[in-house]
């Protein structure tokens, strides 16, 4: 009897990748995993989660890229992610089997503080000394063999930007699988053990599945520790017992708030004493020389403004040709698809005006996102982003934001979508939420068509080009004027952000690696298409349905008769000639009749009816039902109002903001009923109010969807309600005050 040979199934191990910010951790992650990555969010928090896979022999390993951190201290659930992952708090991830600790080789002592904290979790560790090529230029020498002997774990020199060390890292993990090795733990003084024993007894946390030793350390050492939220006792009682436990340290002559750092660094100095030798003559290198210019009070600010101008101009202008190609591709596809669906009007409209318009609505933003993240990746990897945040911090700190908020806000002037995605560079969760909340106020390029239409039709002809240019300039500051006090309110009264010093390490300047820049671009682009694109597509289909139904085909004969009668009355042609011309679908009369039928369809559609229902809400701003329809139809995307107004005024949906026919139609538009019957609809106060409404309103399905993804549904809803309310108030104030002067 033959027996089948059974092959042992390959098992999966989990490896946590951790390190300080600016140590090249993401580069190491990309080297080890390649494109085998997936992103998401940790449950219950806004922090992004990145997991990749790599092969170590026959074993499949999940590599978890943890957020950069200087310590395990945490004041909020978002900041608690690192210690939660290391303790296995997220069940769908599980506790890591091993830790890859990435350290800046030129700053070994400071980096090992976090490593020493992680060692208390008793997880086998590999130490990766990244940026190994920067050690000698910094005036240092590291005795690698002595360091390995002292730490008793694998120590791997690596140069992430050149993909050196990846093979050795995998071999080191393989060696840990055979023989686990741990970084030597700190030896706590007796007073520390007494303090921990008191916490365990008084707070009933003997069960280590409830609160681990490392989490108990956080209760003892951190001010306002997030771990208090886990306890089964009240925060007041927990605070009292923590204070009592700290008393044991005070009796031993230690300040509890600095004792951890003091003890850990004493432990680290014992481990690396004599390992790192420094040459004072080489201590100052190229980085310090460049910083004398880029951090200068005057020249540094000028260099920063020039750099940001290039980024802004690139996102705003360079993406234009590619966006035009995408738009032309959409139109070409519609032209090719339309004739094949002539026999099925509803399916034709669904495909052309719903599906293809929906796809084009989010793909057109892709070039801006790719360009922005290329610049962000370049600036971060080069080391300049930290300098930019340092320069701008003083300008933002008073309203609760920090220096890293500037780039997302500046980018949002081109498009809020990549701007919001750029907030991922902000480590402080509360500052990141506040920046996300105010980013949509920046006057993005989608608002520009509305400004050009209104200014070109009503400001420039009356007041001249100087006032037209000034008005356009000022409209770009309306959102900023609201965003800054909004950030102050959000950080002071909602998030209750405490004033904290802005501390950021200034890394060495490095040459960015094109592979990493490409990774960031691909990741951001794919994530946008996959996540935000589906929501935008769904919203566009809904808008199409509300404009398409119910059908008014039964009114076509009546409209045809009225149309022919009007043309005969105008003595343009005889009735027979008109009917003959209408048989030709390419004739001018056929086009005019189709526009009339389309305008009547919008008038009678669910969206049109809704516009008339909500018109009383917009009446205080001077909006009639047609403007109300344009406003409602523009919630998926602001620029939709141009084509919507073109259809409403029987000009077609392919008009643009510079079309003279649309401007003339708006100028000649009058109230058809009510007290203002016969009066012009578009007065200067109405036009200013309309522009202010579009400047402040949350009319972008893509932006809403990206806020949902980056900050959660609650913040997206509050953003939408808050911005829409402010927009309505702004439009009403402009109209009510303006009518007193115009």
N, C-alpha and C positions, 0 to 999 in steps of 0.2 A: 504494500500500500504506500503510495507516494504522498508526501506531505508538502504543501505549498510553503514556499519561503516567504515569510512576512517581513516587509520592510518597515522599520520603526518610523512612525509618522514624525515629520518635522514639527518641533514645538515653536511657539512664538514667545519671544521675550520682549520686555518693555525697557527702554533706556531713556532716561531723562537727560536732556542737554541743558546745562545751566551755566551761567556766568554773569559777570558784570556787564552793563551796557558798554558798547564800543570796544568789545574784545574780539570782534569778528566771528561771533557765535553763529550768525545766520549764514555766513560764508561756509563755515564748517558743516552746517546742516545741509546746505545745498550740495556740497561736495560728496557727502556721505549718502544722500538720498536721490540726487538727480531730480527727475520729474515725477518721481514716485511720492507725491505729496498730496495732502488734502487739508483744507482749512475749514474752520468753523468757529463757534464760540463755546466757551465753557458754560455749562448750565447755570442759569441764574445770575450771570455776570456779563459785562460787555467786553471782556478781554478776549482777543482773538486766539484761537487754538490752531496750532500747526503740527501735524503729525506726518512723518515720512516713513518709508520702509527701506530696509537695506538687508543684504544677505551677509551672514557671518558663517561661513562654511555651509552646512546644511540647515542652518537655523535662520528663520525669518525674524528679523528684529524690527519693532516699532520704535522709531526715534521721536520723542516728544520734545519739541523746541519750546522751552519755557521762556516767559518774558524776562528780559534783562533785569537784574536786581543787584543792589549793593548789600542787602542783608535780608533776613527772613522776617523782619519787622513788617507788620501790616496793620493799618488803621481802618480798612474797609474790606468788604468781600472781594472787590476787584483786586486789591493789593494782596489778598490772602491766597491768590491762585497758586503761587509757587509752592508754598508750604502745604497747601491742600493736595496738590498733585503728588508731592513727595511722600505724603502720609496716606495716599490712596483714597482720598475723600470722594473722588469722582469715580463712581462704580463702573461706568462704561469705559474708563481708561485703565483703572487698576493701579496698584502701587508699582513703581518702577523696580525692576530687578537690579539695575545698575545705573550709575550716574557717570556721565561724561562732563567733567568740569572744565570749561574753557577759561583760561586766564591769559591776561596780557603779560607776555614774558618779561617785558620791560618794567612792569609794575607788580611784581610777584607778591610782595608783602601785603599790599592793600587788597589784592584779589583773593588771597588766601583767607581773609576774614570770613567771607561768605562760605568758602569751602570748609572752614573749621566749624561753622554753624551746621552745615549739611552733614558733617561727620557724626553729629549727635543722633542722626536718624539711623545710623548703622546700616548703610547701603554701600555695597562694594563700589569703588570709585576709580576712574582713570583721570589723571590730570593732563590736560592738553595745554602746552605752552605755545599759544598762537603768537604770530608776529615775531617769530624767533629771529628773523633777519633784522629786527629793530633793536636787538639787545646790544650788540657791539656799537652801533652808532650812538646809542644813548650813554655810552661810557661805562657799561657794565659787563661783567663776566659772570656766568653761572656755572658752577661745578655740578654738572648734570648727574654724575655718578654719586656724589655725596648727597644730592637732593633725593635721588631715588632711595638710597639707603635710609635716610632720615624719615621719609614719608611712608615707606613700605608699600607703595602702590605703583602701578605703571605710570611713568611720566614720559609723555610723547612731545618732542619739539615739532612744531607745525608752522607752515606758512600757508594760510588758507587761501590767499589771493593767487597762489601758484599751485594750489591743490597738492601741496606736499605734506605728507603725514597721514593721509587717509588710510592707506594700507596698514600702516603701523597701528593706527587707532583700532581698526577692526581686529588685528591680531591681539591687541591688548585686551579687548573685550573677550575674545576667545579664551585668553589665558585666565581671566576672572571666572569664566564658566567652569573651568577645571579646578581652580583654586581661588576662591574669593579673597580679596585683600581690601583692607579698610584703612582710611586715613586715621592716624592716631587721634583719639579724642582728647579733649581738654580735661584736666583733672580739677574738679571744682573744690573750693575750700569747704570746710565743715559748715560754715554759716550758710552756704548755698544749699547744702543738703537739708539743713534745718528749715530753710525757707520753703523749699519744694515739698518737704514732708508736711508742713503746715497747710500749704495749698491743697495737697491731695486729701488731707483729713477734713479740713473745714469746708471744702467745696465738693466733697464726695466724688473725686475724679480718679479713684484708684483704678477704675476700668480703663485700660489704655486704648480700647477701641472707641471710648468716649472722648478722651483727650490724651494725646501722646505726650511723652516727656518734652519733646521739642515745642509743642504747643503750650505746655505749662510754662516753659521758659519765656515764651512770648507774653504771657500774663504777667510774669514777674518783672520783666525788663522794659516792656513797651508802655509808653503813655497812650491811653485810649486804645488799648489793644482790641482788635476785631475778634479775638478769641472769646471775649466776654459774652458775645452773642450765642456761643455754643453752650454756655453753662445752664444748669437747671435752676439756679438761684437768681434772684433779682440783681440787676446791675449795681444797685446801691450796696447790697450785701457783698457782692463779689469785690467791689472797690475797697470796701472796708477790710476784707480778709487779705487782699493783695497788699494793702498798706501795712497790715500787721506782719506779713511775710517779709516785706522789705525792711522791716525793723531789725531782723536778724543780720542783714548785710550792714546796716548802719552801725550796729553794735561792733561789727568787725572793722569799722573805719572805712567802709566803702559807700560811695554814692550809688544807689541802685540804678540810676538812669545812665550812668557811664561805666558801671562795674563790668557789664558784659564785654564791651569793647576793650577795656583795660585787661581783663583776664584772657580774652582770646588773643590779643596781640602779644601778651606775655608768652602765651603758649606757642604762637607762630614764631616769635623771635628765637625761642628755644629750638624749633625745628629747622630754621633756615640760617641760623647763626653761622657765619663763615662760608655760606653757600654762594652769596651774591657779593661780588667785589666791584667797587665803583672807582672810576677814574674821573676826578673832578675836572680835568682839562677838557674832557669830551662830554661833559654833562649838558652843555647847551648846544643844540644842533640846529638844523634848518627850521624845525617847527617853531622854535622860539624867535628866530629871525623873521619869519613870515608873520607871526602874531604881532610883532611890533608894529606892523602896518595894518593888518586886518582887524586888530583890536584897538587901534588908535581912536581916540574920541572923535576926531574929524575925518581922517582918511578911512578909518574902518567903516564909519557910517556911509561915506560916499561909495566905497566898494560894495557895501551891502545893497544900497539902493540900485547901483548898476547891475548887480547880480540878479536881484529880484525883478528888475525891469526886463532883463533877458528872459527870465522864466515866464513872466507875465505875457510878454510879447509873443513868446513861442506858443504858449497854450492858446492865446487869443487869436493869433494870426497864422502861425505856421500850420496849424491843423486845418485851416480853411480849404486848401486845395484837395486834401484827402476827404474832407467832409463833403465837398462838392462832388467828388467822384462817387461817394456812397449815395448821395442824393440823386445823381444822374443814373446810377445803377438801379435805384428804386424806380425811377420814372421809366427807364428802359424796360424793366421787368413788367411794370404795369402796362406799358404800351404793347408788349409782346403777349401778355396774358389776356388783356381785355377782349380783343377780337374773338378769341377762342371761347369766350363765355357769353357771347352776344345773345344766345337763346335763353339764358337764365339770368334775368336782371338782378335778382336778389343775391345769387351766388357770386355774380360778377362784382356787385357792390361790396359784398363781404370780403372777397379776395383783394380787390383793388383798394378800397377805402378803409377796410378793417385790418386784414392780415398784413398786407404789404406796407401800409402806412404804419401799422404797429411795430413791425420789424424795423422799418427805417427810423422810427421815433427814438429807438435806443441805440441802434448801431451808429447813428450819426455822431454820438458823443464819444465813441470809442477812440478816435484819434487824439482827442484832448486828454483822455485818461492815460493813454500810452505815453504821450509826450510829457505830461506832468510827472508821472512816476519814473520816467527815465531821468528827469532832472533831479527829483527827490533822491533817487537811488545814488546818482552821481554825487550830489552834495553831501549825503550822509556818509557814503563810503570814503569820500575824500577827507572827511573830518571837518568840513566847513559848516555843516548844519548846526553843530554845537556852538560854533562861534556866532552864527546868525541869531540863534536863540538867546545867547548871552547879550548881544547888542540890543535886541528889541525888548528884553524883559522889563526894563524900566518904564517903557511906554505902555505896557499892558498890565503891569502888576496892580495898579490902583483899582482896576475893575474886576480883579479876581482871575485874570488869565495870566499866562506866562509867555516867555519868549517864543516857545514853540508854536503858539497859536497864530503867529503872523503868517507863516507860509500857507496854511490852509485858508485863512481869510483872504489873502492876496489871490490865491488860486481860484477862489470862489467868484472873483470878478469875471473870470472866463466861464466857469461852470461850477455850480455848487457840488456836483457829484464827485468829481475828482478832489475838490477841496475837502469835502467831508471824509473821503477815503484817506486823505493825507493826514488826518488827525491821529492816525495810528502811531505817528511818531511821538505823540504826547504821552508820557508815562503816567502822569497823574490822572486818574480816572475822572475826577470831578472837573478838572480843567478841560479834559477832553470832551466831556458831556456838554459843558458850557460853550465850547468852541463849535461843536456840532450844532447846537441850538441856534447860534447866531450866524453861522456861515451862510444860510440861505438868504439873509438880508443883503448880502453883497450883490451889487447890480450886475448880474451875469449877462452874457451875450444874447441870451434868448429874449431879454427885455428890450434889446436895441431896436428890433423892428417896430415895436410899439412906439418908442420914443421918436424914431425917424418919421413914422407916419404922422403922428400928432404934431410934431414940431414943423415938419415940412408943409403940412396943410394949413396950420392955424397960427403959428408963431412967426416963421420966417416971412410969409407974404405981408404981414401987418407991421412987424417990428424990425425986420431986417435980419441979415445974416449974423451980426454980432450977438444979438439977443438969442438967436437960434442956437449958436454955439455955446453961449453961456448957459442956456437952459439945459442943453444936452450934458454939459459938464456937471452942473449941479445935480441933475437926476442921478448921477453915479454916486453921489454922496448922501442921498436920502436914506438909503439902507444903512450906511455906516453910522449916520447920526442916530439911528434907532438902535443899532446893534450894540454900541458901546454901553449906553445906560442899561440895556437889556441884560448884557453880560454882568453888570454890576448887581442888578436885582437878583439874577439867577444864582450867582455865586454867594451873595450875602444872605438871602432870605429863603432860597429853595434848597440849594445844595449845602448851604452854610459852610462854605469853604473857609478854613482858618488860614489867616495870613502866615505864610511859611517862606523862609528864604529860598531863593531859587539856586539850587546846587546842581551843577552839571560838570562832569569831567570833560576836559578839552583833550581829545585824543590826538595822537600824532597824525600828521598829514600823510595820506596814502594815495596811491594811484588806483582809482576804481577799476574793477575787473568787469569787462563787457559781459561776461557770462552772468554775473550777479545782477547787472543792470537788466539784462534780458529776462532773467528769472522774475524780477519785480514787475516788469512790464507785462509779461505773460500772465503772471498770477493775478494782477489787478484787472487786466482786460478780461480774462476768462471768468473771474469771479463776478464782474459787472454783468457780463452777458448772461451768465447762468442764473444769478440771483435777481438783480434789478430788472433784467430784460423780461423775465416772465411776468413780473408785476405790471410793467409798462404795457406789455402786449395785452394783458387781461383788461386793463383800464381802457385802452384804445378800442377794444372790441365792444365794451359797454357803451362808450361814447358813440361809436358807429351805430349801434342798435337803437339808441335813443334818438338819433337823427334820422334813421331810416324808417322807423315805425312810429305810428301806423301809416300805411301807404295812402296816398291821395290820388290814386290812378283814376278813381271815379270822377274826379274833377277835371281830368285832362281835356275832355271834349268841351266843357264850359270855358276853360282857359284858352283853348285853341280858338273858339268862336270869338271870344273877347279880343284876343290878340289880332286875329284877322280883321275884325271890325275896326280896331284902332289904326291898323296900317292902311286900310282902305280910306278911313276918314282923313288920314294924313296925305292921301292922294299920292302915295309913293308908287304903288302898283295896283293893278286891278285884282279882284279877288281870285280870278283864275290864275293870274301870274304868281300871286302869293302862294296859292296852294301848290302850284307846280314847283316853286322854289323850295317849299318845305319838304317835298319828296326827296330832295337831295340832302343827305345828312351832313354834307360838308359846306352847305351854303351858309351865308351870314345870317339869314332869317332863321334857319334851323338852329343855329347856335344860340341866337337870341331867345328863341322859344324854349330851348332846353334850360337856359339859365332862369327863365321865368318859372318853369315847372319846378326846377330845383329850389328856387327861393320859396315857392308856395309849399313845397314839401317840408322845408325847414320850419316854415311858419306854423304848419299843422302837426309837426312831429311832437313826440313826447318832450324833447328838449325845448322846442319852440313854446309849447304850452307851459313848461316849467319856467321858461324865461318870463312869460307874461304873469305867472303866479308870483314869482319872486321880485318882479319889477317894483312893487311898492316898497320892498326893502331897500332897493337901490335908488328910489325916487329922491331921497334927501341928498344924494350925490349928483342928481340931475341926469341919471341914466334912464334911457327909454328901454322898451322890451328888447330891441335889437342889440343894444349894447349889453343888456343883461344876458342874452343868449351867447354873445361873443365871450363874455366873462365866464359863463358856466362851461362852455365848450373848451375853454382854454385851461381848465384845471389839469388835464394830462400834460400839456405843454403850452407855455405862454404864447409862443409864436403862432399857435393855431388860430388866434383871433383874426389874423390878417386874412387867411383863406375863408374863415367863417363869415366875416363881414363882406368879403367879395361875393360869396354865394347869396347872402341875405339881400344885398343890393343888386342882384342879378348881373354880376360882373364875372362870375366864375370863380372857382376855388384856386386857380393858378396865378392870381394876382399877387404882387409883392408890395412891400411898404412904400416903394417909390413909384407905384403906378399912378399916373395922373388921373385915370378914370375913377379909381377908388377915392382919391383925395377930393375930386370934384363931387362925387356922390355924397361924401360926408359933409362937405360944405353946403350942399343943397338940401340936405336932409332936414325935415321939419317935423314938429309934433303933429300927429294926425288926430288927436283928440285931447280933451281936457282943457284946463284953463290956458295952457300954453299953445293951443292949436294954432298952427301957422307960423310959430316962432322957430328959429333955428335950434336944433338939438345941441350941436357942437359949438358951444361958446368957449371962451378962453378958460373960465373956471371949470367947466366940464372936462375940457381937454387936460388941464393940469391935474384935476382930480383923478382922471383915468390913468394918467402916467404914474401918479403917486400910488394908486391902487395896485398897478402892476409891479411897481418897485417894491412894495411891502408884502404882497399876497403870496401865499404858498401855492403857486400854480405850476407844479412840476411833479408828475407822477414818479419820474425817475429819482428826484430828490427825496420824496416821501419814502420811497421803497428803500433807498440807501440808508436813510435815518433809521428805518425799522431794523435793518440788518446790523447797523453799527451801534445803535443805542437802545433799540427795543421799541415795541409798539406804543408804549405809554408816552415816550418822548416824541415820537412821530405825531401822535394825536395832539399833544399839547402844542407842538410847533405849528401844526396846521391851524388849530383853533386860534392861537395867539396871533399868528401872522395875518390870518384872514380878518380877525377883529380889528387889528391895527390898520389894515388896508382900508377897511370900510370907514373907520373913523377918520383916517387921513383924507379919503376922497370926499367925505361929507364936509369936513372942515374947509377944504379947498373950495368947494362949491358954495357953501353958505357964506364964507367970508369973502370969497372972490366976487360973488354977485353984487356986493356992496360997492365994488370999485370998477367993475366992467359991465 
